[in-house]
Amino acid sequence: MSTRRLVCVCAAGAALAASPAAAAPRFWALPSPIAPLSQAPPVGGGATTSAEGVRHRVAATTKVAVSVDASGTPFAVVATQRLQVRRVGDYLFTIGAPVTNVEAAPGSESTPGLRSSAVLWEGFNPGHRRLAATVTLDPDAVAGALPLRITVAGGRTTLENTTETQVTTSSADAPTGALVRYLRSLRAAAAAGVAPTGGGTVITSPLRPERVRVSVPLLVDGTVGGRRVHTILGGSARPSRIVVPAGAVRLAVRPLPPTELLSAPPGTDGRALLRRAALASLEFARSRQYNAFLGNPDPVGSTATAYAYRTAARPTPAVLPVVEHHGRDWLRTALVAAGIVAVLAVGTVVWSRA
């Protein structure tokens, strides 16, 4: 055997010996479907609990009213949050947010406190307690955490999904069975409105990093200039913006789970299905962020947020009355003062002679 042939045989043998190790099956955890992908939302650091010995179960719903001016810029943001608290025991919840004012909302069984950059709830839960607060927020501080941007220019209104972020994940070959079951579990969690559990799968090839764009599907419903708008913006398969004729905005916006990713198309191979499952996890996590605008003190409790955008007039600053000063006022003042002095002088003389 020639030297060249011997080298080729040895190289082939080394490759065959190394390939089983390189492709050895191993477990890989999918991205978390509940871990935040950015600092906000929730705004202001979110909600926390300091109660000792009791883990309260809390369901949180929030309605965020956003007032925008004629250009589409938000100038007032008011959030009404309702917490359904279960399990007996003391509670101490801190809802971090750039708050300028807070008051109890109708139906609340307690009164919230206002602290520096937070709403405070404190008390005893006999088994079920309803807590509701209307929170006035600093619009400049929370504008970046709102899911929809409205821009009015040139007689047109642009509605743009602003939830997109970029994340690094991985791709590899994998059996399809575990991935199909994982997508099914995400679909069940979305239908029940509960926090999903994480998952993973065995991979049979080396992981390769991939950069993906993640955004929340937003259901946008209402009117712009009296014309009906009903669409979904963002997500993996839809455009992130639309342009419509300008007019007064009356829109309801709701973050959705990534339903278009939660089933496996027939014939999808393991690598493509792994990409799909990873992206579904990331979109689910992103959707949970925008559904928790003010957070929830129960990290696994259900959260839902609805946003309402309305065109309104910016408040006009109060104008103080202007006091006009005429050039002869000094003379009038001097004459009055002289008269007072004369009266006092006469009075003094009369008193002394008496």
C-alpha positions as CSV (number, residue, x, y, z in Angstrom):
1,M,0.0,0.0,0.0
2,S,1.4,3.4,-1.0
3,T,2.1,6.0,1.6
4,R,-0.6,8.3,0.1
5,R,-3.3,5.6,0.3
6,L,-2.2,4.7,3.8
7,V,-2.6,8.4,4.9
8,C,-6.1,8.5,3.3
9,V,-7.2,5.3,5.0
10,C,-6.0,6.5,8.4
11,A,-7.7,9.8,8.0
12,A,-11.0,8.1,7.1
13,G,-10.7,5.8,10.0
14,A,-10.0,8.8,12.3
15,A,-13.1,10.6,11.0
16,L,-15.3,7.5,11.5
17,A,-14.0,7.1,15.0
18,A,-14.6,10.8,15.8
19,S,-18.1,11.1,14.2
20,P,-20.0,9.1,16.8
21,A,-18.6,11.4,19.6
22,A,-19.4,14.5,17.6
23,A,-23.0,13.4,17.0
24,A,-23.5,11.7,20.4
25,P,-27.1,12.4,21.5
26,R,-27.4,14.8,24.4
27,F,-30.1,16.8,26.2
28,W,-30.6,20.5,25.4
29,A,-33.0,22.7,27.3
30,L,-35.2,24.9,25.1
31,P,-35.3,28.7,25.9
32,S,-37.5,29.5,28.8
33,P,-41.1,30.5,27.9
34,I,-41.4,32.8,31.0
35,A,-38.0,34.5,31.3
36,P,-38.1,38.2,30.3
37,L,-36.1,39.1,27.2
38,S,-35.5,42.7,28.2
39,Q,-35.5,44.9,31.3
40,A,-39.1,46.2,30.6
41,P,-41.9,45.6,30.7
42,P,-42.9,45.3,33.5
43,V,-42.2,49.0,34.1
44,G,-40.3,50.1,37.2
45,G,-38.9,46.7,38.0
46,G,-42.2,44.9,38.3
47,A,-44.0,43.5,41.3
48,T,-42.6,41.8,44.4
49,T,-43.9,40.3,47.6
50,S,-42.3,40.5,51.1
51,A,-44.8,38.3,53.0
52,E,-43.2,35.7,55.2
53,G,-44.4,32.1,55.4
54,V,-47.3,32.5,52.9
55,R,-47.1,32.2,49.2
56,H,-50.2,33.9,47.9
57,R,-51.7,32.9,44.6
58,V,-52.4,36.1,42.6
59,A,-54.2,36.6,39.3
60,A,-53.5,40.1,37.8
61,T,-55.4,42.0,35.2
62,T,-54.5,45.5,34.0
63,K,-56.0,48.1,31.7
64,V,-53.7,50.7,30.4
65,A,-55.3,53.9,29.0
66,V,-52.9,55.8,26.7
67,S,-53.8,59.3,25.6
68,V,-52.0,60.5,22.5
69,D,-52.0,63.9,20.9
70,A,-52.6,64.8,17.2
71,S,-49.1,63.6,16.3
72,G,-49.6,60.2,18.0
73,T,-47.3,61.0,20.9
74,P,-48.4,59.7,24.3
75,F,-48.9,62.4,26.9
76,A,-50.9,60.6,29.6
77,V,-50.8,57.0,30.8
78,V,-53.2,55.6,33.5
79,A,-53.2,52.0,34.4
80,T,-55.9,50.3,36.5
81,Q,-54.7,47.0,38.0
82,R,-56.8,44.4,39.7
83,L,-55.3,41.7,41.9
84,Q,-57.3,38.6,43.0
85,V,-55.4,37.3,46.0
86,R,-55.9,33.9,47.5
87,R,-54.6,32.0,50.5
88,V,-55.0,33.1,54.1
89,G,-52.3,35.2,55.6
90,D,-50.6,38.6,55.7
91,Y,-49.6,40.2,52.4
92,L,-47.1,42.9,51.5
93,F,-46.9,43.6,47.7
94,T,-44.8,46.3,46.1
95,I,-45.7,47.2,42.5
96,G,-42.7,49.1,41.1
97,A,-43.6,51.8,38.6
98,P,-42.8,55.5,37.8
99,V,-46.0,56.5,39.7
100,T,-47.2,60.1,40.0
101,N,-50.5,59.3,41.8
102,V,-52.5,56.3,43.0
103,E,-55.9,55.8,44.4
104,A,-58.2,52.8,45.1
105,A,-60.2,51.7,42.0
106,P,-63.9,50.7,42.4
107,G,-64.3,47.3,44.0
108,S,-61.1,47.4,45.9
109,E,-61.2,45.9,49.4
110,S,-58.2,47.9,50.6
111,T,-56.5,51.2,49.9
112,P,-53.1,51.3,48.2
113,G,-50.2,53.3,49.5
114,L,-47.9,55.5,47.4
115,R,-44.2,55.2,48.0
116,S,-41.2,56.4,46.0
117,S,-41.6,54.8,42.6
118,A,-44.0,52.1,43.8
119,V,-47.5,51.2,44.8
120,L,-47.8,49.4,48.2
121,W,-50.4,46.9,49.3
122,E,-50.3,45.7,52.9
123,G,-52.9,43.8,55.0
124,F,-54.4,40.5,55.9
125,N,-56.1,38.1,53.5
126,P,-58.9,36.1,55.0
127,G,-58.9,33.8,52.0
128,H,-59.8,36.0,49.1
129,R,-59.0,39.6,48.7
130,R,-59.7,42.0,45.8
131,L,-57.1,44.8,45.4
132,A,-57.6,47.4,42.7
133,A,-55.7,50.6,42.0
134,T,-55.8,53.3,39.4
135,V,-52.2,54.3,38.9
136,T,-51.1,57.5,37.1
137,L,-47.8,57.0,35.4
138,D,-45.0,59.2,34.1
139,P,-45.7,59.0,30.3
140,D,-42.1,59.8,29.4
141,A,-40.8,57.0,31.6
142,V,-43.2,54.3,30.3
143,A,-43.5,55.3,26.6
144,G,-40.7,52.9,25.7
145,A,-42.5,49.9,27.2
146,L,-45.8,50.4,25.3
147,P,-46.4,47.8,22.6
148,L,-47.7,50.1,19.9
149,R,-46.3,53.3,18.3
150,I,-48.6,55.7,16.6
151,T,-47.2,58.2,14.1
152,V,-49.3,60.8,12.3
153,A,-47.7,62.6,9.3
154,G,-48.7,63.7,5.8
155,G,-52.3,62.8,6.3
156,R,-51.5,59.2,7.3
157,T,-51.3,57.3,10.5
158,T,-48.7,54.6,11.0
159,L,-49.4,51.8,13.5
160,E,-46.2,50.0,14.4
161,N,-45.6,47.0,16.7
162,T,-42.6,48.0,19.0
163,T,-42.2,44.7,20.9
164,E,-39.4,43.3,18.7
165,T,-36.1,42.3,20.1
166,Q,-33.2,40.1,18.9
167,V,-32.1,37.0,20.8
168,T,-29.4,34.4,20.2
169,T,-30.6,30.7,20.3
170,S,-29.3,27.5,18.7
171,S,-30.2,25.0,16.0
172,A,-29.5,21.3,15.7
173,D,-30.9,18.0,14.6
174,A,-33.4,16.4,17.0
175,P,-36.1,13.8,17.2
176,T,-39.6,15.2,16.6
177,G,-41.6,13.5,19.3
178,A,-40.5,15.5,22.3
179,L,-40.8,18.8,20.3
180,V,-44.4,18.0,19.2
181,R,-45.3,17.3,22.9
182,Y,-43.7,20.5,24.0
183,L,-45.6,22.6,21.5
184,R,-48.8,20.9,22.6
185,S,-48.0,21.9,26.2
186,L,-47.5,25.5,25.2
187,R,-50.8,25.4,23.3
188,A,-52.6,24.1,26.4
189,A,-51.0,26.8,28.6
190,A,-52.1,29.5,26.1
191,A,-55.7,28.2,26.1
192,A,-55.8,28.1,29.9
193,G,-54.1,31.5,30.4
194,V,-51.5,30.0,32.8
195,A,-47.7,30.1,32.9
196,P,-46.2,27.4,30.7
197,T,-43.5,25.0,31.9
198,G,-40.1,24.7,30.2
199,G,-39.0,21.9,28.1
200,G,-36.1,20.3,26.2
201,T,-35.1,17.6,23.8
202,V,-32.3,15.3,22.8
203,I,-30.2,16.7,20.0
204,T,-28.2,14.5,17.6
205,S,-25.8,17.1,16.0
206,P,-23.6,19.9,17.2
207,L,-25.5,23.1,18.2
208,R,-25.1,26.1,15.9
209,P,-25.9,29.6,17.2
210,E,-28.7,31.5,15.5
211,R,-29.8,35.1,15.8
212,V,-33.6,35.4,15.7
213,R,-36.1,38.3,15.9
214,V,-38.8,38.0,18.5
215,S,-42.0,40.1,18.6
216,V,-45.4,39.8,20.2
217,P,-48.5,39.3,18.0
218,L,-50.7,42.3,18.8
219,L,-54.4,42.2,18.2
220,V,-55.3,45.8,17.2
221,D,-59.0,46.6,17.0
222,G,-61.0,49.8,16.8
223,T,-61.1,52.8,14.5
224,V,-58.8,55.5,13.1
225,G,-60.7,58.5,11.7
226,G,-63.9,56.5,11.9
227,R,-62.5,53.7,9.7
228,R,-62.5,50.2,11.1
229,V,-59.1,48.6,12.0
230,H,-58.9,44.9,12.9
231,T,-55.6,43.2,12.4
232,I,-52.7,41.4,14.0
233,L,-49.4,43.1,13.9
234,G,-46.1,41.3,14.5
235,G,-45.2,37.8,15.4
236,S,-43.3,35.4,13.2
237,A,-45.5,35.6,10.1
238,R,-47.2,39.0,10.0
239,P,-46.1,42.6,9.1
240,S,-45.2,44.8,12.1
241,R,-46.8,47.9,10.8
242,I,-49.7,49.3,8.7
243,V,-50.5,52.7,7.3
244,V,-54.1,54.1,7.3
245,P,-55.6,57.5,6.6
246,A,-55.2,59.9,9.5
247,G,-57.9,60.6,12.0
248,A,-58.8,60.3,15.6
249,V,-57.5,57.1,17.2
250,R,-59.7,54.7,19.1
251,L,-57.9,51.4,19.4
252,A,-57.8,48.4,21.8
253,V,-54.5,46.5,21.7
254,R,-54.0,43.0,23.3
255,P,-50.8,40.9,23.3
256,L,-51.4,37.4,22.0
257,P,-49.5,34.1,22.5
258,P,-47.7,32.8,19.3
259,T,-50.6,30.5,18.2
260,E,-49.2,30.3,14.7
261,L,-46.1,28.5,16.0
262,L,-47.8,26.1,18.5
263,S,-48.5,23.2,16.1
264,A,-46.2,21.2,13.9
265,P,-46.9,21.2,10.1
266,P,-46.9,17.7,8.6
267,G,-43.5,16.6,7.4
268,T,-41.5,19.1,9.4
269,D,-38.0,17.6,10.1
270,G,-36.4,17.7,13.5
271,R,-34.1,20.6,12.9
272,A,-36.9,22.8,11.6
273,L,-39.1,21.7,14.4
274,L,-36.4,22.6,17.0
275,R,-36.2,26.1,15.5
276,R,-40.0,26.4,15.7
277,A,-40.1,25.3,19.3
278,A,-37.3,27.6,20.3
279,L,-39.0,30.6,18.6
280,A,-42.4,29.7,20.1
281,S,-40.8,29.7,23.6
282,L,-39.2,33.1,23.1
283,E,-42.4,34.6,21.6
284,F,-44.4,33.2,24.5
285,A,-41.9,34.8,27.0
286,R,-42.2,38.1,25.2
287,S,-46.0,38.0,25.2
288,R,-45.9,37.4,28.9
289,Q,-43.8,40.5,29.4
290,Y,-46.4,42.8,27.6
291,N,-49.2,41.0,29.5
292,A,-47.5,42.0,32.7
293,F,-47.2,45.8,32.2
294,L,-47.3,46.4,36.0
295,G,-46.1,42.9,37.0
296,N,-47.6,40.3,39.3
297,P,-46.3,39.6,42.9
298,D,-47.0,35.9,42.1
299,P,-44.3,35.0,39.6
300,V,-46.3,32.0,38.3
301,G,-49.7,33.7,38.5
302,S,-51.8,34.6,35.5
303,T,-51.3,38.0,34.0
304,A,-53.2,39.9,31.3
305,T,-53.0,43.5,30.1
306,A,-55.2,45.3,27.6
307,Y,-54.1,48.7,26.2
308,A,-56.5,51.4,25.0
309,Y,-55.1,54.2,22.8
310,R,-57.2,57.4,22.4
311,T,-56.6,60.7,20.7
312,A,-57.1,63.6,23.1
313,A,-56.2,67.2,23.6
314,R,-53.2,67.9,25.7
315,P,-54.1,69.8,28.8
316,T,-53.6,73.6,28.5
317,P,-51.4,75.1,31.2
318,A,-53.3,77.4,33.6
319,V,-52.7,81.1,32.7
320,L,-52.3,83.4,35.7
321,P,-54.1,86.7,35.4
322,V,-51.8,89.6,34.5
323,V,-52.0,92.6,36.8
324,E,-51.6,95.7,34.7
325,H,-49.5,98.6,36.3
326,H,-50.3,102.0,35.0
327,G,-47.7,104.8,35.1
328,R,-49.8,107.0,37.5
329,D,-50.2,104.3,40.2
330,W,-47.2,105.7,42.1
331,L,-48.8,109.1,42.4
332,R,-52.1,107.6,43.7
333,T,-50.2,105.5,46.2
334,A,-48.2,108.6,47.4
335,L,-51.4,110.7,47.8
336,V,-53.1,107.9,49.8
337,A,-50.1,107.6,52.1
338,A,-49.9,111.4,52.6
339,G,-53.6,111.5,53.5
340,I,-53.1,108.8,56.1
341,V,-50.2,110.7,57.6
342,A,-52.3,113.9,57.7
343,V,-55.2,112.2,59.5
344,L,-52.9,110.7,62.0
345,A,-51.2,114.1,62.7
346,V,-54.6,115.8,63.2
347,G,-55.7,113.0,65.5
348,T,-52.5,113.4,67.5
349,V,-53.0,117.2,68.0
350,V,-56.6,116.8,69.1
351,W,-55.7,114.0,71.5
352,S,-52.9,116.1,73.1
353,R,-55.2,119.2,73.7
354,A,-57.8,117.0,75.2
